Amino acid sequence: MYADKYQDPPCTDDCLVEMGLRVLLQPDPWKKAEYTYVAVSLWMTGEVNSICNNNCKGLRAPDRPSRSDDTVKLLPPGMAPKRGKGGSLASRQAILHSLVHIECWAVDLAWDAVVRYGLQQAHYQLPKRFFDDFVTVAEDEARHFSILVERLKELGSYYGALPAHDGLWESARETGHSLPARMAVEHCVHEARGLDRLPATIANFRKHGDEASAKLLENVIYPEEVSHCAAGVRWLKYLHALAHGKDPYAEAPNLGSGDDSDPKNMTELEAAEDSEDGERKDEGEEEETKEAKKMEGKEKEGREKEGKEKEGRKKEELKKEELKKEELKKEEQEKEESKKIKQGILSGEMLRDKLAVSEAQGEKGEEVEGKGIKGTNEDSKSGSDLFRISDEPFDWISDARLFPTVEEWFHALTRRHFYGGLKPPFNEEARARAGFGPEW
């Protein structure tokens, strides 16, 4: 195919998709990390600033990233050896080996998102921030791989000493046809499950005297994995808002499209400083009016008490109104559900087939002649054009519009594409930091 063309490290002649392809086609795990560091530097410094250009015509994301056959012996997921809970050196080596393998695949997963959906940028109307996010994820995962490999060496082992499985990539392969499914399963399920388990792993390492590994997991891996989970939440919200004709930056404010500086805030700060100056100036007068202030304080307490009572009554009224709204919403949802059943909902397989056709057409550099967004390999428009969607939804848009909330869409995507179990315990604190709570 074109594998030979992309064996060298990323360079300034590449676009972002080409740099990602170089990482995916590199079979050596250590070189994957090295290529990632080069690509990240070129992208972050602006030496490469094109997501996808004319060189991308005819390119496609590989069905499976290249892997050195002699690095790790692969087994089916159910046949991988038990790792234990860190009570012995062999158990801690096995746990770290597993984490190294996961991080190595996570590098490929991040670049696969850049390449696969960079080639479909217009189809999903993705802004540059999406690619910034996943370049950052790739950098984090490569660094995690590198430092965990070194820690594994310090414990007397090496990457490849034990067998492993590629269940993570198999799951990614099942969602390759759909960006929403990829975000839901890989980032809102797999990444979140990692967050659920990591605190116990850290505690077990610490309990058995391996403080160095515990600190590495606690201070480096753990907080950055929260941000990777947040990326999935962020872009699933973006796509859902876009499909419903809403401004995705309003629905998912942590996309960070605004300017942090606010003249209003500066005015308030200056006013506060002026107030402090006034207080210092009137210090002497306050001593002379202590009794008057005591009386004023008592009056204030009375007003506050009366205000709290009024606020309590108001809250009760609002609560009643909310209950009425919930009842009306429930009735509307029931009507909508009945309507869906009558009309018939496209199955996951039908959506997958349609997306496969659109992807195949997009790979040839053609427009997707569908009932909605026309997918091309050119950069999507910015500004208000970003939110302009056809009145006749197609593919992921029609799927998203079946669900009033992003949480409902997430549940549907998970049921459709995730085959494992989702059981407690859940790391509520980390999940909340990532942007999704119990409603997800």
Secondary structure, DSSP 8 states (H G I E B T S, - for coil): --TGGG-S---TTS-HHHHHHHHHT---HHHHHHHHHHHHHHHHTTSS--SS-GGGTT----SS----TTT--B--GGGS----SSSSHHHHHHHHHHHHHHHHHHHHHHHHHHHHHHTTHHHHT--HHHHHHHHHHHHHHHHHHHHHHHHHHHTT--TTSS-B--HHHHHHHHTTT-HHHHIIIIIIIIHHHHHHHHHHHHHHHHHTT-HHHHHHIIIIIHHHHHHHHHHHHHHHHHHHHHHTTS-HHHHSGGG--S-S--HHHHHHHHHHHHHHHHHHHTHHHHHHTHHHHHHHHHHHHHHHHHHHHHHHHHHHHHHHHHHHHHHHHHHHHHHHHHHHHHH----HHHHHHHHHHHHHHHHTT----SSS----SS----GGGGG---SS--THHHHHTT-SSHHHHHHHHHHHH--S---S---HHHHHHHT--TT-
